[in-house]
Amino acid sequence: MKAAVEAVDKAQTDHKLAVANGSTDPTLSAWYTHNSSNNNPDGINTLGVSVSIPLRIFDRNQGEKLRTQLDITRTERLRDAAEAQVFSDVDSGYATLDSTIILLKPYKVKYLQQSVRVRDTIYYSYQHGAASLLDFLNAESDYRAVQLNYVNLVGSYLTAAAQLNLAVGREVIQ
């Protein structure tokens, strides 16, 4: 975004330079001569001043002025596109972060404790002969699947937070 703003400033400066290069400046000149003249005894030293103001019949720089004006318009549109992209990145990063938090809450509040309770209950039943080995292994597998899903969601949360921080350009989520 900053680069796009800088590009617009550069384009405006280039246009001002093209306008300045297209303008004509008056030319001032002065001279002094020392000539020995036998015909005119007062004409030995002469001093002269001239001012020249060019008439602008054809502006040779009008193409450059138009090109730089078009470049300003183009870079302003690129800046607007970059701004829209930044807002889109921030919005999508925030939406991803928000949806990940919504998915994490039930795991933290309910599913983790429930999977531990079920596994411990089945383990107790297995130790006292009320459940089969298959039931115990199935409960252990479910417990590990819930733990894995939780860890994956925490990873997704951290990734979404990093993407949001990157889109914003500074650390807003720690």
C-alpha positions as CSV (number, residue, x, y, z in Angstrom):
1,M,0.0,0.0,0.0
2,K,2.8,2.4,0.9
3,A,4.6,1.6,-2.4
4,A,1.4,2.4,-4.3
5,V,1.1,5.8,-2.6
6,E,4.7,6.5,-3.3
7,A,4.2,5.7,-7.0
8,V,1.3,8.2,-7.2
9,D,3.5,10.8,-5.6
10,K,6.3,10.1,-8.1
11,A,3.9,10.3,-11.0
12,Q,2.7,13.7,-9.8
13,T,6.3,14.9,-9.4
14,D,7.1,13.6,-12.9
15,H,4.2,15.5,-14.3
16,K,5.3,18.7,-12.6
17,L,8.8,18.2,-14.1
18,A,7.3,17.7,-17.6
19,V,5.3,21.0,-17.2
20,A,8.4,22.7,-16.0
21,N,10.5,21.4,-18.9
22,G,7.9,22.6,-21.3
23,S,8.0,26.1,-20.2
24,T,10.3,28.7,-21.7
25,D,12.6,30.9,-19.8
26,P,13.8,34.3,-20.9
27,T,17.5,34.5,-21.6
28,L,19.5,37.4,-20.2
29,S,22.9,38.1,-21.5
30,A,25.5,40.9,-21.1
31,W,28.8,41.6,-22.7
32,Y,31.7,43.9,-22.5
33,T,34.3,44.5,-25.3
34,H,37.5,46.5,-25.5
35,N,38.3,47.6,-29.0
36,S,40.8,50.2,-30.0
37,S,39.2,52.2,-32.7
38,N,41.0,55.1,-34.4
39,N,37.8,56.3,-36.1
40,N,35.8,56.7,-32.9
41,P,37.8,57.6,-29.9
42,D,34.8,57.1,-27.5
43,G,34.1,53.6,-28.9
44,I,37.0,51.8,-27.2
45,N,34.9,50.2,-24.4
46,T,31.4,49.0,-25.1
47,L,28.9,47.4,-22.7
48,G,25.8,45.5,-23.9
49,V,22.7,43.8,-22.3
50,S,20.1,41.8,-24.1
51,V,16.9,40.0,-23.1
52,S,15.5,37.2,-25.3
53,I,12.0,35.9,-24.7
54,P,11.2,32.9,-27.0
55,L,7.8,32.8,-28.7
56,R,6.1,29.5,-28.2
57,I,4.5,28.5,-31.4
58,F,4.7,24.7,-30.9
59,D,5.1,23.0,-27.5
60,R,7.5,20.2,-28.1
61,N,6.9,18.8,-24.6
62,Q,3.1,18.4,-24.8
63,G,3.4,14.6,-25.4
64,E,5.4,14.2,-22.3
65,K,2.9,16.2,-20.3
66,L,0.1,14.0,-21.6
67,R,2.0,10.8,-20.9
68,T,2.8,11.9,-17.3
69,Q,-0.9,12.9,-16.8
70,L,-2.0,9.4,-18.0
71,D,0.7,7.9,-15.7
72,I,-0.9,9.7,-12.8
73,T,-4.3,8.3,-13.6
74,R,-2.8,4.8,-14.0
75,T,-0.9,4.8,-10.8
76,E,-4.0,6.2,-8.9
77,R,-6.0,3.2,-10.2
78,L,-3.2,0.8,-9.2
79,R,-3.2,2.4,-5.7
80,D,-7.0,1.9,-5.5
81,A,-6.6,-1.7,-6.5
82,A,-3.8,-2.2,-4.0
83,E,-6.0,-0.6,-1.3
84,A,-8.9,-2.9,-2.2
85,Q,-6.6,-5.9,-2.1
86,V,-5.3,-4.9,1.4
87,F,-8.9,-4.5,2.7
88,S,-9.8,-7.9,1.1
89,D,-6.8,-9.6,2.8
90,V,-7.7,-8.1,6.2
91,D,-11.3,-9.1,5.8
92,S,-10.5,-12.7,4.8
93,G,-7.9,-13.0,7.5
94,Y,-10.3,-11.8,10.1
95,A,-13.1,-14.1,8.8
96,T,-10.7,-17.1,8.9
97,L,-9.6,-16.2,12.4
98,D,-13.2,-15.8,13.6
99,S,-14.3,-19.1,12.1
100,T,-11.3,-20.9,13.6
101,I,-12.2,-19.5,17.0
102,I,-15.8,-20.7,16.6
103,L,-14.5,-24.2,15.8
104,L,-12.0,-24.2,18.7
105,K,-14.5,-23.2,21.5
106,P,-16.5,-26.5,21.5
107,Y,-13.3,-28.5,21.6
108,K,-11.9,-26.5,24.6
109,V,-15.2,-26.4,26.5
110,K,-16.7,-29.9,25.7
111,Y,-14.9,-32.3,23.4
112,L,-11.5,-32.6,25.1
113,Q,-13.0,-33.4,28.5
114,Q,-15.6,-35.7,27.0
115,S,-13.0,-37.7,25.1
116,V,-10.9,-38.1,28.3
117,R,-13.9,-39.1,30.3
118,V,-15.0,-41.7,27.7
119,R,-11.5,-43.1,27.4
120,D,-11.1,-43.4,31.2
121,T,-14.5,-45.0,31.6
122,I,-13.8,-47.6,28.9
123,Y,-10.3,-48.2,30.3
124,Y,-11.8,-48.8,33.8
125,S,-14.4,-51.1,32.3
126,Y,-11.7,-53.0,30.4
127,Q,-9.6,-53.5,33.5
128,H,-12.6,-55.0,35.3
129,G,-13.7,-57.2,32.4
130,A,-16.8,-55.2,31.4
131,A,-15.4,-54.1,28.0
132,S,-13.5,-55.8,25.3
133,L,-10.0,-54.9,24.1
134,L,-11.6,-53.7,20.8
135,D,-13.8,-51.3,22.8
136,F,-10.8,-50.0,24.7
137,L,-8.7,-49.5,21.5
138,N,-11.6,-47.8,19.8
139,A,-12.0,-45.4,22.7
140,E,-8.3,-44.7,22.7
141,S,-8.4,-44.0,18.9
142,D,-11.3,-41.6,19.3
143,Y,-9.5,-39.8,22.1
144,R,-6.4,-39.4,19.9
145,A,-8.5,-38.2,17.0
146,V,-10.1,-35.5,19.2
147,Q,-6.7,-34.4,20.4
148,L,-5.3,-34.3,16.9
149,N,-8.3,-32.3,15.6
150,Y,-7.8,-29.8,18.5
151,V,-4.1,-29.4,17.8
152,N,-4.8,-29.0,14.1
153,L,-7.4,-26.3,14.9
154,V,-4.8,-24.5,17.2
155,G,-2.4,-24.6,14.2
156,S,-5.1,-23.2,12.0
157,Y,-5.7,-20.4,14.5
158,L,-2.0,-19.5,14.6
159,T,-1.8,-19.5,10.8
160,A,-4.9,-17.3,10.5
161,A,-3.5,-14.9,13.2
162,A,-0.2,-14.7,11.3
163,Q,-2.0,-14.0,8.0
164,L,-4.1,-11.3,9.6
165,N,-1.0,-9.7,11.1
166,L,0.7,-9.9,7.7
167,A,-2.3,-8.3,6.0
168,V,-2.5,-5.5,8.6
169,G,1.3,-4.9,8.4
170,R,1.9,-5.1,12.2
171,E,1.2,-7.5,15.0
172,V,-2.4,-7.1,16.1
173,I,-3.0,-10.7,17.2
174,Q,-0.4,-12.3,19.5
